[in-house]
Amino acid sequence: MKMMIALIGMLGATAPALAQTAVTLTTESYPPFIYRNADGTYSGSSVEQVAALMGKAGIPFTMEIMPWARAITLAETLPMHCAFSAARIPEREDRFKWVTPLSISRHVLVRLKGSSVTASTLDEAKRYTIGTHRADFTETLLRERGFPSIDLSSDFEITLNKLLERRVDMMPMSDNIFERLKLEGKPVEIALPFSESHFGMACNKQMPDDMITRMQDGLDALIREKGQDEILRRYGLKPLRLWEK
């Protein structure tokens, strides 16, 4: 049974925790990891993991879905804020305090099925316009790798629609997301591999170290108790150990 998380969450918080200042958790819509239900509650494999680890840590929280650029900016600039699920890449490493891993994703470049777009290497892919969403880690990777034509949108769904409408040639996404889109009947196919990344909670640098430790301990306990595996399977995702090289 999948869990639905209220906009303001105190899941598992103990009485002493309620006296603490709530941590603000910002995120984006990215099914099946994070999404909003018709009644306004949130679900997803990352949503459930975060709610569980915050409960184990005894830390109250609020949670809000918004465009990713705003979500990650708030976490970087405001105390007691964390963004998830953020890719833990070198460019971000020293800008946040981290709680990981919520997921490990291999990313691929995807094209419209039957498209004339062909590339067997990333260098060949640079001939095309690549779509992604603003401030996502894939934007950073594309720029670092010298892609000259990057089309930015505010979220994943807008970029996907651009791909389906042939307004961009390819877009990066996790292979889990690609498999879901195929099951939904979307006319997409893999062009070539792109990257592998660990995802987690990127917290403001002013977050007290003891809180980060409690949050990481909560996630470690969830993993040790196989709770993470159970959550991932409920959303059709593989346990993280199966993704390790």
N, CA and C of each residue as an Amber inpcrd file, in Angstrom:
protein
   735
   0.8490000  -1.2010000   0.0000000   0.0000000   0.0000000   0.0000000
   0.8820000   1.2460000   0.0000000   0.6580000   2.1200000  -0.9590000
   1.4520000   3.3400000  -1.0520000   0.9540000   4.3740000  -0.0580000
   1.8850000   5.1300000   0.5030000   1.5630000   6.1290000   1.5220000
   1.2920000   7.4740000   0.8800000   0.3580000   8.2270000   1.4850000
   0.0980000   9.5960000   1.0620000   0.5330000  10.5260000   2.1790000
   1.3770000  11.4950000   1.8860000   1.9470000  12.4000000   2.8740000
   1.2620000  13.7500000   2.7670000   0.7950000  14.2520000   3.8960000
   0.1560000  15.5650000   3.8980000   1.1860000  16.6470000   3.6210000
   0.7130000  17.7900000   3.1500000   1.5770000  18.9220000   2.8340000
   2.4320000  19.3120000   4.0310000   1.8080000  19.3190000   5.2130000
   2.5410000  19.5820000   6.4510000   2.6600000  18.2600000   7.1740000
   3.8830000  17.7550000   7.3420000   4.0660000  16.4240000   7.8860000
   4.7530000  16.4280000   9.2290000   4.2130000  15.6370000  10.1540000
   4.8590000  15.4080000  11.4350000   4.9400000  13.9010000  11.6510000
   5.0710000  13.1450000  10.5620000   4.9990000  11.7040000  10.6490000
   6.0670000  11.1700000  11.5860000   5.6420000  10.3940000  12.5550000
   6.5800000   9.7460000  13.4470000   7.2750000  10.6690000  14.4120000
   6.9360000  11.9460000  14.4400000   7.6190000  12.8800000  15.3320000
   7.1910000  12.6340000  16.7650000   8.1510000  12.6300000  17.6620000
   7.8600000  12.4380000  19.0680000   7.4460000  13.7570000  19.6910000
   6.9140000  13.6980000  20.9020000   6.4650000  14.9240000  21.5690000
   7.5790000  15.9550000  21.7110000   8.8030000  15.5680000  22.1530000
   9.8690000  16.5620000  22.2330000  10.1880000  17.1720000  20.8750000
  10.0490000  16.3610000  19.7940000  10.3950000  16.8790000  18.4730000
   9.4650000  17.9900000  18.0530000   8.2160000  17.9320000  18.4940000
   7.2450000  18.9270000  18.0770000   7.6060000  20.3180000  18.5700000
   8.4550000  20.3860000  19.6070000   8.8780000  21.6850000  20.1230000
   9.9870000  22.2840000  19.2610000  10.5750000  21.4710000  18.3780000
  11.6360000  21.9530000  17.5100000  11.0540000  22.7850000  16.3670000
  11.9180000  23.5830000  15.7740000  11.5370000  24.2660000  14.5470000
  11.4580000  23.2430000  13.4270000  10.3670000  23.2660000  12.6800000
  10.1940000  22.3000000  11.6030000  11.1850000  22.5710000  10.4730000
  11.6960000  21.5080000   9.8820000  12.5380000  21.6100000   8.6970000
  11.6190000  21.7310000   7.4800000  11.9340000  22.6540000   6.5950000
  11.1620000  22.8210000   5.3660000  11.8080000  21.9970000   4.2600000
  11.0560000  21.0700000   3.6990000  11.5440000  20.2010000   2.6390000
  10.9350000  20.6330000   1.3160000  11.7750000  21.0140000   0.3710000
  11.3030000  21.4370000  -0.9440000  11.6600000  20.3740000  -1.9730000
  10.7880000  20.1930000  -2.9550000  11.0030000  19.1420000  -3.9360000
  10.2650000  19.4860000  -5.2200000  10.3520000  18.5980000  -6.1940000
   9.6810000  18.8000000  -7.4780000   8.8170000  17.5870000  -7.7910000
   7.8970000  17.7300000  -8.7170000   7.1050000  16.5990000  -9.1940000
   7.9570000  15.7730000 -10.1520000   8.1820000  14.5000000  -9.7920000
   9.0240000  13.6240000 -10.6040000   8.6210000  12.1750000 -10.3340000
   7.4360000  11.7570000 -10.8370000   6.9420000  10.3940000 -10.5960000
   7.9250000   9.3580000 -11.1390000   8.0670000   8.1800000 -10.4840000
   7.3420000   7.7380000  -9.2870000   8.0440000   8.1040000  -7.9810000
   9.0530000   8.9640000  -8.0470000   9.7990000   9.3370000  -6.8480000
   9.0390000  10.3580000  -6.0010000   8.4130000  11.3210000  -6.6710000
   7.6950000  12.4070000  -5.9870000   6.5280000  12.8320000  -6.8780000
   5.3120000  12.8620000  -6.3100000   4.1900000  13.3990000  -7.0880000
   3.0530000  13.8070000  -6.1630000   2.1750000  14.6440000  -6.7090000
   1.0290000  15.1590000  -5.9620000  -0.2200000  14.3650000  -6.3520000
  -0.9780000  13.9210000  -5.3410000  -2.2370000  13.2250000  -5.5750000
  -3.3680000  14.2250000  -5.8080000  -4.4990000  13.7180000  -6.2920000
  -5.6370000  14.5860000  -6.5960000  -6.1310000  15.3380000  -5.3670000
  -5.9630000  14.7360000  -4.1760000  -6.4400000  15.3830000  -2.9460000
  -5.4050000  16.3170000  -2.3220000  -4.2900000  16.5370000  -3.0180000
  -3.2740000  17.4640000  -2.5250000  -2.1870000  16.8310000  -1.6830000
  -2.3440000  15.5490000  -1.3180000  -1.2920000  14.8630000  -0.5790000
  -0.1850000  14.4490000  -1.5390000   0.9640000  14.0620000  -0.9650000
   2.1140000  13.6840000  -1.7720000   2.4070000  12.1960000  -1.6140000
   2.8740000  11.5780000  -2.6860000   3.3050000  10.1890000  -2.6670000
   4.5920000  10.0570000  -3.4630000   5.1730000   8.8630000  -3.4340000
   6.3880000   8.5910000  -4.1860000   7.4230000   7.8930000  -3.3250000
   8.3450000   7.2020000  -3.9680000   9.3460000   6.4460000  -3.2160000
  10.2440000   7.3530000  -2.3850000  10.6230000   8.5060000  -2.9210000
  11.4670000   9.4240000  -2.1490000  10.6720000  10.1130000  -1.0520000
   9.4140000  10.4530000  -1.3330000   8.5510000  11.0720000  -0.3220000
   8.4100000  10.1480000   0.8840000   8.1310000   8.8700000   0.6430000
   7.9550000   7.9250000   1.7490000   9.2470000   7.7300000   2.5360000
  10.3760000   7.6390000   1.8350000  11.6490000   7.4730000   2.5440000
  11.9550000   8.6750000   3.4270000  11.7370000   9.8790000   2.8910000
  12.0210000  11.0910000   3.6620000  11.1100000  11.1720000   4.8780000
   9.8210000  10.8720000   4.7020000   8.8980000  10.8910000   5.8340000
   9.3270000   9.8830000   6.8970000   9.7650000   8.6950000   6.4590000
  10.1790000   7.6620000   7.4060000  11.4480000   8.0560000   8.1520000
  12.4460000   8.5780000   7.4520000  13.7080000   8.9200000   8.1260000
  13.5360000  10.1160000   9.0510000  12.6850000  11.0750000   8.6680000
  12.4290000  12.2130000   9.5540000  11.6950000  11.7490000  10.8060000
  10.7920000  10.7800000  10.6500000  10.1200000  10.2140000  11.8090000
  11.0920000   9.5110000  12.7370000  12.0030000   8.7080000  12.1690000
  13.0030000   8.0230000  12.9780000  13.9170000   9.0210000  13.6810000
  14.2050000  10.1490000  13.0180000  15.0680000  11.1790000  13.6060000
  14.3300000  12.0310000  14.6310000  12.9850000  11.9500000  14.6480000
  12.1940000  12.7620000  15.5720000  12.2050000  14.2330000  15.2220000
  12.2470000  14.5350000  13.9280000  12.3310000  15.9260000  13.4720000
  11.0620000  16.2810000  12.6970000  10.3100000  17.3060000  13.1230000
   9.1110000  17.7130000  12.3820000   9.4870000  18.3950000  11.0710000
   8.5880000  18.3460000  10.1070000   8.8950000  18.9110000   8.7990000
   7.6350000  19.3670000   8.0790000   7.8390000  20.2690000   7.1280000
   6.8230000  20.5890000   6.1330000   7.4030000  20.2340000   4.7760000
   6.5320000  19.9910000   3.8010000   6.9800000  19.5480000   2.4860000
   6.1770000  20.2760000   1.4130000   6.8680000  20.7340000   0.3610000
   6.1670000  21.4300000  -0.7100000   6.7950000  21.1190000  -2.0620000
   5.9460000  20.7940000  -3.0390000   6.3760000  20.5970000  -4.4180000
   6.3580000  21.9360000  -5.1440000   7.4160000  22.1950000  -5.9060000
   7.5600000  23.4650000  -6.6390000   8.5280000  23.2330000  -7.7880000
   8.7310000  24.2010000  -8.6860000   9.7630000  24.0380000  -9.7140000
  11.1350000  23.7860000  -9.0810000  11.9190000  22.9020000  -9.7020000
  13.1730000  22.4780000  -9.0830000  14.1500000  23.6230000  -8.8630000
  14.2290000  24.5530000  -9.7820000  15.1720000  25.6660000  -9.6100000
  14.8970000  26.4070000  -8.3070000  13.6240000  26.6120000  -7.9870000
  13.2650000  27.2910000  -6.7390000  13.5440000  26.3880000  -5.5420000
  13.2370000  25.0980000  -5.6780000  13.4300000  24.1610000  -4.5680000
  14.8840000  24.1110000  -4.1230000  15.8080000  23.9800000  -5.0660000
  17.2210000  23.8590000  -4.7110000  17.7880000  25.1990000  -4.2530000
  17.2840000  26.3110000  -4.7980000  17.7440000  27.6380000  -4.3760000
  17.3320000  27.9270000  -2.9400000  16.1090000  27.5780000  -2.5650000
  15.6620000  27.7870000  -1.1850000  16.5170000  26.9810000  -0.2150000
  16.8450000  25.7430000  -0.5890000  17.6660000  24.9080000   0.2910000
  19.0630000  25.4840000   0.4570000  19.5700000  26.1120000  -0.5690000
  20.9270000  26.6710000  -0.4850000  20.9620000  27.9890000   0.2780000
  19.8770000  28.7430000   0.2530000  19.9150000  30.1070000   0.7990000
  19.2120000  30.2730000   2.1430000  18.3310000  29.3580000   2.5210000
  17.5590000  29.5320000   3.7550000  17.8960000  28.4670000   4.7890000
  18.1510000  28.8710000   6.0430000  18.4060000  27.8940000   7.1100000
  17.2090000  26.9640000   7.2900000  17.4800000  25.7610000   7.7810000
  16.4440000  24.7740000   8.0920000  15.6460000  24.3730000   6.8530000
  16.2980000  24.4030000   5.7000000  15.6820000  23.9630000   4.4530000
  16.5180000  22.8350000   3.8400000  15.8390000  21.8520000   3.2630000
  16.4890000  20.7880000   2.5000000  15.7000000  20.5580000   1.2160000
  16.3990000  20.2460000   0.1330000  15.7540000  19.8840000  -1.1280000
  16.0190000  18.4120000  -1.4120000  15.0100000  17.7460000  -1.9710000
  15.1790000  16.3490000  -2.3820000  14.3290000  16.0970000  -3.6230000
  14.6710000  15.1170000  -4.4550000  15.8920000  14.3370000  -4.4150000
  16.9270000  15.0420000  -5.2860000  18.0160000  15.4400000  -4.6770000
  19.0650000  16.1920000  -5.3620000  20.2170000  15.2620000  -5.7230000
  20.7180000  15.3970000  -6.9340000  21.8770000  14.6130000  -7.3470000
  23.1120000  15.1170000  -6.6070000  23.8500000  14.1800000  -6.0310000
  25.0680000  14.5470000  -5.2990000  26.2360000  14.5460000  -6.2860000
  26.4490000  15.6930000  -6.8930000  27.4960000  15.8440000  -7.9050000
  28.5700000  16.7900000  -7.3700000  29.8020000  16.7150000  -7.9090000
  30.8980000  17.5350000  -7.3720000  30.5710000  19.0190000  -7.2830000
  29.8550000  19.5430000  -8.2620000  29.5450000  20.9770000  -8.2860000
  28.6940000  21.4020000  -7.0920000  27.9390000  20.4520000  -6.5100000
  27.0650000  20.7580000  -5.3750000  27.6370000  20.3130000  -4.0320000
  28.6670000  19.4940000  -4.0410000  29.1140000  18.8090000  -2.8300000
  29.3270000  19.7470000  -1.6530000  30.0460000  20.8330000  -1.8370000
  30.3920000  21.7220000  -0.7310000  29.3470000  22.8050000  -0.4690000
  28.2960000  22.8310000  -1.2590000  27.2600000  23.8590000  -1.0860000
  26.1460000  23.4170000  -0.1400000  26.1310000  22.1210000   0.2150000
  25.0610000  21.5760000   1.0480000  25.6250000  20.5760000   2.0520000
  24.8080000  20.2370000   3.0370000  25.0400000  19.0640000   3.8750000
  24.1000000  17.9730000   3.3670000  24.5950000  16.7270000   3.3200000
  23.9150000  15.6800000   2.5700000  23.3840000  14.5510000   3.4430000
  22.2320000  14.0080000   3.0300000  21.6740000  12.7760000   3.5890000
  21.3880000  11.8810000   2.3850000  22.1250000  10.7780000   2.2570000
  22.0130000   9.9280000   1.0640000  22.2110000   8.4520000   1.4260000
  21.7960000   7.5130000   0.5120000  21.1390000   7.7340000  -0.7770000
  19.6440000   7.3980000  -0.7070000  18.8250000   8.2430000  -1.3100000
  17.4130000   7.9170000  -1.4970000  17.2220000   7.0990000  -2.7680000
  18.0810000   7.3220000  -3.7360000  18.0260000   6.5480000  -4.9750000
  19.3660000   6.6410000  -5.6810000  19.6080000   5.6770000  -6.5480000
  20.7840000   5.6780000  -7.4130000  20.2550000   5.4730000  -8.8220000
  20.5010000   6.4250000  -9.6750000  19.8990000   6.3740000 -11.0090000
  20.9440000   6.3920000 -12.1060000  20.7480000   5.5240000 -13.0710000
  21.4690000   5.6290000 -14.3260000  20.6060000   6.4570000 -15.2580000
  21.1990000   7.4670000 -15.8540000  20.4710000   8.3380000 -16.7710000
  20.8460000   8.0280000 -18.2180000  19.8680000   8.1850000 -19.0770000
  20.0480000   7.9400000 -20.5010000  19.5410000   9.1530000 -21.2780000
  20.0360000   9.3240000 -22.4900000  19.4700000  10.3130000 -23.4050000
  18.3790000   9.6150000 -24.2130000  17.2000000  10.2080000 -24.2160000
  16.0240000   9.6030000 -24.8410000  15.5980000  10.4420000 -26.0360000
  15.1690000   9.7800000 -27.0880000  14.6540000  10.4560000 -28.2820000
  13.2340000   9.9640000 -28.5670000  12.5600000  10.6460000 -29.4610000
  11.2420000  10.2260000 -29.9110000  11.3920000   8.9510000 -30.7340000
  10.5280000   7.9780000 -30.4740000  10.6040000   6.7120000 -31.1950000
  10.4190000   6.9500000 -32.6940000  11.3110000   6.3390000 -33.4870000
  11.2450000   6.5150000 -34.9310000  11.8990000   7.7810000 -35.4330000
  12.4970000   8.5370000 -34.5230000  13.1450000   9.7920000 -34.8990000
  14.3790000   9.5290000 -35.7520000  14.7350000  10.5060000 -36.5640000
  15.9540000  10.4110000 -37.3730000  17.1950000  10.7990000 -36.5740000
  16.9920000  11.1950000 -35.3070000  18.1100000  11.5670000 -34.4360000
  18.9620000  10.3320000 -34.1660000  20.2420000  10.3960000 -34.5010000
  21.1460000   9.2690000 -34.2760000  22.4430000   9.7680000 -33.6560000
  22.8760000   9.0670000 -32.6120000  24.1440000   9.3870000 -31.9490000
  24.6000000   8.1470000 -31.1990000  25.8380000   7.7430000 -31.4180000
  26.3760000   6.5840000 -30.7110000  27.3380000   6.9940000 -29.6050000
  27.6930000   8.2820000 -29.5620000  28.5590000   8.8160000 -28.5100000
  28.0080000  10.1630000 -28.0550000  28.4490000  10.6070000 -26.8800000
  28.0220000  11.9150000 -26.3930000  28.5190000  13.0320000 -27.3060000
  29.7030000  12.8640000 -27.8910000  30.2050000  13.8820000 -28.8180000
  29.2810000  14.0190000 -30.0250000  28.7980000  12.9020000 -30.5370000
  27.8690000  12.9550000 -31.6690000  26.5410000  13.5800000 -31.2550000
  26.1410000  13.3620000 -29.9970000  24.8740000  13.9170000 -29.5050000
  24.9140000  15.4390000 -29.4190000  26.1150000  16.0120000 -29.4070000
  26.2420000  17.4720000 -29.3010000  25.7510000  18.2010000 -30.5520000
  25.4660000  17.4550000 -31.6060000  24.9260000  18.0790000 -32.8220000
  23.4560000  18.4670000 -32.6480000  22.8290000  17.9560000 -31.5790000
  21.3820000  18.0980000 -31.4260000  21.0160000  19.0280000 -30.2740000
  19.7540000  19.4540000 -30.2720000  19.2240000  20.2520000 -29.1620000
  18.7390000  19.3080000 -28.0700000  19.2740000  19.4900000 -26.8730000
  18.9400000  18.6390000 -25.7320000  18.0630000  19.4320000 -24.7700000
  16.9360000  18.8750000 -24.3890000  16.0450000  19.5410000 -23.4470000
  16.2110000  19.0140000 -22.0390000  16.1150000  19.8990000 -21.0550000
  16.0890000  19.4900000 -19.6510000  15.4440000  20.6120000 -18.8580000
  15.3000000  20.4110000 -17.5200000  14.6630000  21.4720000 -16.7470000
  15.6860000  22.2550000 -15.9410000  15.3800000  23.5190000 -15.7810000
  16.2910000  24.5240000 -15.2410000  16.7820000  24.1500000 -13.8460000
  18.0960000  24.2400000 -13.6360000  18.7720000  23.9860000 -12.3560000
  18.8210000  22.5090000 -11.9960000  18.3250000  21.6310000 -12.8640000
  18.4830000  20.2020000 -12.6340000  19.9530000  19.8370000 -12.8220000
  20.3790000  18.7610000 -12.1550000  21.7910000  18.3890000 -12.2570000
  22.1680000  18.0360000 -13.6920000  21.1850000  17.5850000 -14.4870000
  21.5040000  17.2530000 -15.8730000  21.8870000  18.4960000 -16.6740000
  21.3550000  19.6580000 -16.3030000  21.7860000  20.8950000 -16.9600000
  23.2750000  21.1220000 -16.7050000  23.6970000  20.9160000 -15.4380000
  25.1110000  21.0730000 -15.0930000  25.9740000  20.1070000 -15.8890000
  25.5500000  18.8330000 -15.9550000  26.3360000  17.8360000 -16.6810000
  26.4240000  18.1700000 -18.1660000  25.3130000  18.6000000 -18.7440000
  25.3290000  18.9620000 -20.1640000  26.3050000  20.1050000 -20.4320000
  26.2960000  21.1070000 -19.5510000  27.1990000  22.2500000 -19.7410000
  28.6520000  21.8250000 -19.5290000  28.9010000  21.0080000 -18.4980000
  30.2640000  20.5530000 -18.2330000  30.8190000  19.7440000 -19.4020000
  29.9350000  19.0190000 -20.0840000  30.3770000  18.1620000 -21.1870000
  30.3540000  18.8730000 -22.5340000  30.0640000  20.1730000 -22.4990000
  30.2040000  20.9800000 -23.6970000  29.0740000  20.8970000 -24.7010000
  27.8650000  20.5610000 -24.2520000  26.7270000  20.5550000 -25.1720000
  26.3670000  21.9990000 -25.5160000  26.3750000  22.3610000 -26.8000000
  26.1820000  23.7680000 -27.1720000  24.7290000  24.2220000 -27.2420000
  23.7920000  23.2770000 -27.4320000  22.3870000  23.6490000 -27.6310000
  21.5210000  22.9730000 -26.5740000  21.2450000  23.7160000 -25.4860000
  20.4550000  23.1920000 -24.3680000  19.1790000  24.0110000 -24.2600000
  18.0420000  23.3350000 -24.3050000  16.7350000  23.9920000 -24.1830000
  16.2090000  23.7560000 -22.7690000  15.9780000  24.8280000 -22.0040000
  15.5790000  24.7170000 -20.6040000  14.0960000  24.9960000 -20.4180000
  13.4640000  24.1940000 -19.5570000  12.0710000  24.3950000 -19.1560000
  12.0050000  24.4450000 -17.6410000  10.8240000  24.7350000 -17.1060000
  10.6920000  24.8500000 -15.6490000  10.5360000  23.5030000 -14.9640000
  10.0900000  22.4670000 -15.6940000   9.9550000  21.1550000 -15.0630000
  10.0560000  20.0380000 -16.0950000  10.0910000  18.8100000 -15.5860000
  10.2870000  17.6190000 -16.4220000   9.1730000  17.4500000 -17.4400000
   7.9200000  17.6300000 -17.0120000   6.7800000  17.3840000 -17.8930000
   6.7960000  18.3090000 -19.1090000   7.1800000  19.5610000 -18.9060000
   7.2500000  20.4960000 -20.0350000   8.3150000  20.0420000 -21.0300000
   9.4660000  19.6080000 -20.5070000  10.5250000  19.1180000 -21.3930000
  10.0680000  17.8780000 -22.1500000   9.3870000  16.9640000 -21.4560000
   8.8870000  15.7560000 -22.1170000   7.9200000  16.1180000 -23.2450000
   7.0390000  17.0580000 -22.9940000   6.1030000  17.4830000 -24.0410000
   6.8410000  18.0740000 -25.2380000   7.9220000  18.8050000 -24.9700000
   8.7190000  19.3490000 -26.0740000   9.3220000  18.2200000 -26.9120000
   9.7870000  17.1610000 -26.2360000  10.3360000  16.0170000 -26.9630000
   9.2580000  15.3690000 -27.8270000   8.0820000  15.1450000 -27.2480000
   6.9900000  14.4970000 -27.9740000   6.5040000  15.3500000 -29.1420000
   6.6640000  16.6640000 -29.0200000   6.2430000  17.5850000 -30.0900000
   7.3860000  17.9280000 -31.0460000   8.5380000  17.2340000 -30.9010000
   9.7170000  17.4260000 -31.7530000  10.3150000  18.8300000 -31.6370000
  10.1220000  19.4600000 -30.4940000  10.7020000  20.7860000 -30.2780000
  12.1100000  20.6860000 -29.7000000  12.4690000  19.5370000 -29.1450000
  13.8540000  19.2160000 -28.7900000  14.1500000  17.8380000 -29.3680000
  15.4370000  17.5320000 -29.5490000  15.8190000  16.2700000 -30.1860000
  15.9640000  15.1240000 -29.2000000  16.5070000  15.4130000 -28.0220000
  16.7060000  14.3970000 -26.9890000  16.5610000  15.0490000 -25.6280000
  16.3820000  14.2130000 -24.6040000  16.3750000  14.7120000 -23.2330000
  16.9170000  13.6280000 -22.3120000  17.6380000  14.0000000 -21.2330000
  18.1210000  13.0150000 -20.2760000  17.0500000  12.6800000 -19.2480000
  17.0270000  11.4230000 -18.8190000  16.1290000  10.9910000 -17.7420000
  16.6720000   9.6930000 -17.1690000  16.2260000   9.3420000 -15.9540000
  16.6590000   8.0820000 -15.3570000  16.0470000   6.9250000 -16.1290000
  16.7320000   5.7860000 -16.1230000  16.1630000   4.6490000 -16.8480000
  14.8920000   4.1460000 -16.1770000  14.7320000   4.3990000 -14.8680000
  13.4650000   4.0650000 -14.2090000  12.3150000   4.8730000 -14.8080000
  12.5410000   6.1730000 -14.9940000  11.5140000   7.0280000 -15.5890000
  11.2420000   6.5940000 -17.0250000  12.2880000   6.2640000 -17.7570000
  12.1090000   5.8010000 -19.1350000  11.2290000   4.5590000 -19.1830000
  11.4860000   3.5990000 -18.2900000  10.6810000   2.3750000 -18.2730000
   9.2240000   2.6870000 -17.9540000   8.9800000   3.6270000 -17.0420000
   7.6030000   4.0020000 -16.7140000   6.9140000   4.6230000 -17.9200000
   7.6170000   5.4980000 -18.6250000   7.0310000   6.1340000 -19.8040000
   6.6830000   5.1030000 -20.8730000   7.5340000   4.0820000 -21.0370000
   7.2350000   3.0240000 -22.0020000   5.9650000   2.2780000 -21.6110000
   5.8260000   1.9690000 -20.3040000   4.6250000   1.2770000 -19.8300000
   3.3750000   2.1180000 -20.0600000   3.5280000   3.4350000 -20.0030000
   2.4040000   4.3380000 -20.2380000   2.1060000   4.5210000 -21.7260000
   2.9320000   3.9010000 -22.5690000   2.6950000   3.9860000 -24.0040000
   3.2910000   5.1970000 -24.6830000   4.1940000   5.9070000 -23.9920000
   4.8240000   7.0730000 -24.6060000   5.7960000   6.6090000 -25.7080000
   5.7930000   7.2700000 -26.8650000   6.6440000   6.8590000 -27.9880000
   8.0820000   7.3570000 -27.8400000   8.8160000   6.7670000 -26.9040000
  10.1960000   7.1850000 -26.6480000  11.1120000   5.9710000 -26.6960000
  12.3890000   6.2220000 -26.9720000  13.3780000   5.1510000 -26.9780000
  14.7300000   5.7180000 -26.5550000  15.5990000   4.8330000 -26.0580000
  16.9240000   5.2490000 -25.6000000  17.8310000   5.5110000 -26.7950000
  18.4840000   6.6550000 -26.7720000  19.4810000   6.9710000 -27.7970000
  20.8590000   6.4720000 -27.3730000  21.2610000   6.7790000 -26.1100000
  22.5510000   6.3240000 -25.5910000  22.6440000   6.6140000 -24.0940000
  23.5560000   5.9420000 -23.3630000  23.7440000   6.2040000 -21.9310000
  24.2570000   7.6210000 -21.6960000  23.9620000   8.1550000 -20.4910000
  24.3740000   9.5290000 -20.1810000  25.1870000   9.6240000 -18.8920000
  24.6720000   9.1010000 -17.7630000  25.3900000   9.2610000 -16.4930000
  24.8170000   8.3190000 -15.4430000  25.5120000   8.2260000 -14.3100000
  24.9900000   7.5310000 -13.1270000  25.1830000   8.4490000 -11.9270000
  24.1500000   8.6000000 -11.0920000  24.2140000   9.5530000  -9.9790000
  23.5070000   9.0210000  -8.7410000  23.9900000   9.4680000  -7.5690000
  23.3300000   9.2070000  -6.2940000  22.4640000  10.4180000  -5.9490000
  21.2650000  10.1570000  -5.4230000  20.3280000  11.2200000  -5.0720000
  20.0040000  11.1730000  -3.5870000  19.7960000  12.3600000  -3.0000000
  19.4670000  12.4100000  -1.5800000  18.9130000  13.7620000  -1.1910000
  19.0470000  14.0920000   0.0950000  18.5880000  15.3680000   0.6290000
  19.7650000  16.3340000   0.6720000  19.6150000  17.4660000   0.0090000
  20.6250000  18.5300000   0.0300000  20.1510000  19.5910000   1.0120000
  20.8290000  19.7060000   2.1510000  20.3730000  20.5880000   3.2300000
  21.2570000  21.8300000   3.3410000  20.6530000  22.9000000   3.7980000
  21.3580000  24.1600000   3.9670000  22.5900000  23.9800000   4.8510000
  23.6630000  24.6890000   4.5290000  24.9240000  24.5370000   5.2600000
  24.8140000  24.9300000   6.7290000  23.7880000  25.7360000   7.0690000
  23.6130000  26.1350000   8.4640000  22.8200000  25.1160000   9.2810000
  22.3680000  24.0530000   8.6500000  21.6440000  23.0180000   9.3820000
  22.5680000  22.4250000  10.4430000  22.1230000  22.3320000  11.7120000
  22.9880000  21.7830000  12.7590000  23.4740000  20.3740000  12.4170000
  24.7540000  20.1210000  12.6840000  25.3330000  18.8220000  12.3610000
  24.6120000  17.6800000  13.0590000  24.1430000  17.9180000  14.3000000
  23.4810000  16.8320000  15.0150000  22.1690000  16.4450000  14.3290000
  21.4930000  17.4030000  13.6930000  20.2670000  17.0870000  12.9600000
  20.5840000  16.2770000  11.7040000  21.6410000  16.6650000  10.9940000
  22.0500000  15.9100000   9.8090000  22.4090000  14.4820000  10.2050000
  23.1210000  14.3350000  11.3230000  23.5010000  13.0030000  11.8000000
  22.2710000  12.1690000  12.1090000  21.2850000  12.7530000  12.7930000
  20.0530000  12.0270000  13.1170000  19.2880000  11.6390000  11.8540000
  19.2610000  12.5320000  10.8740000  18.5770000  12.2290000   9.6170000
  19.2920000  11.1040000   8.8690000  20.6300000  11.1710000   8.8060000
  21.3810000  10.1090000   8.1370000  21.2240000   8.7900000   8.8800000
  21.2460000   8.8460000  10.2180000  21.0290000   7.6300000  11.0060000
  19.6490000   7.0460000  10.7220000  18.6440000   7.9300000  10.5600000
  17.2980000   7.4620000  10.2440000  17.2490000   6.7590000   8.9010000
  17.9270000   7.3280000   7.8930000  17.9670000   6.6890000   6.5800000
  18.7610000   5.3930000   6.6350000  19.8880000   5.4020000   7.3500000
  20.6900000   4.1830000   7.4780000  19.8780000   3.0640000   8.1260000
  19.0760000   3.4110000   9.1430000  18.2310000   2.4110000   9.8010000
  17.1730000   1.8870000   8.8400000  16.5850000   2.7770000   8.0530000
  15.5770000   2.3650000   7.0710000  16.1810000   1.3810000   6.0740000
  17.4080000   1.6500000   5.6350000  18.0950000   0.7540000   4.7030000
  18.4190000  -0.5710000   5.3820000  18.9610000  -0.5030000   6.5980000
  19.3570000  -1.7080000   7.3290000  18.1660000  -2.6240000   7.6020000
  17.0220000  -2.0230000   7.8950000  15.8090000  -2.7900000   8.2050000
  15.0410000  -3.2140000   6.9580000  15.5950000  -2.9670000   5.7800000
  14.9880000  -3.3140000   4.4890000  13.7460000  -2.4950000   4.1780000
  13.5030000  -1.4330000   4.9490000  12.3570000  -0.5780000   4.6710000
  12.4910000   0.1420000   3.3410000  13.7200000   0.5450000   3.0180000
  13.9390000   1.2140000   1.7350000  13.6020000   0.2820000   0.5760000
  14.0550000  -0.9740000   0.6700000  13.7570000  -1.9430000  -0.3860000
  12.2540000  -2.0900000  -0.5870000  11.5100000  -2.1870000   0.5220000
  10.0580000  -2.3620000   0.4430000   9.3980000  -1.1660000  -0.2310000
   9.8380000   0.0360000   0.1470000   9.2660000   1.2480000  -0.4540000
   9.5510000   1.2810000  -1.9540000  10.7850000   1.0220000  -2.3400000
  11.1470000   1.0630000  -3.7560000  10.3380000   0.0500000  -4.5590000
  10.1640000  -1.1510000  -4.0200000   9.4070000  -2.1830000  -4.7420000
   7.9510000  -1.7770000  -4.9240000   7.3790000  -1.0790000  -3.9270000
   5.9850000  -0.6540000  -4.0490000   5.7760000   0.2720000  -5.2360000
   6.8360000   0.9710000  -5.6160000   6.7450000   1.9030000  -6.7390000
   7.3770000   1.3420000  -8.0070000   7.5940000   0.0220000  -8.0210000
   8.1310000  -0.6250000  -9.2070000   9.5980000  -0.3670000  -9.4550000
  10.3480000  -0.0150000  -8.3980000  11.7710000   0.2920000  -8.5180000
  12.6070000  -0.8140000  -7.8920000  13.8270000  -0.9740000  -8.3670000
  14.7130000  -2.0060000  -7.8580000  15.4470000  -1.5340000  -6.6060000
  15.7150000  -2.4510000  -5.6450000  16.5450000  -2.0860000  -4.4880000
  17.8870000  -1.5240000  -4.9510000  18.4210000  -0.5740000  -4.1760000
  19.6140000   0.1460000  -4.6220000  20.8230000  -0.7500000  -4.8020000
  20.9270000  -1.8140000  -4.0150000  22.1130000  -2.6670000  -4.1440000
  22.1980000  -3.3060000  -5.5350000  21.0550000  -3.4380000  -6.2180000
  21.0630000  -4.0180000  -7.5520000  21.6290000  -3.0650000  -8.5890000
  21.7830000  -1.7650000  -8.1820000  22.2980000  -0.7730000  -9.1160000
  23.7870000  -0.5310000  -8.9290000  24.3440000  -1.1270000  -7.8690000
  25.7560000  -0.8780000  -7.6140000  26.6020000  -1.5630000  -8.6800000
  27.7000000  -0.9410000  -9.0220000  28.5950000  -1.5230000 -10.0270000
  29.3530000  -2.6900000  -9.4170000
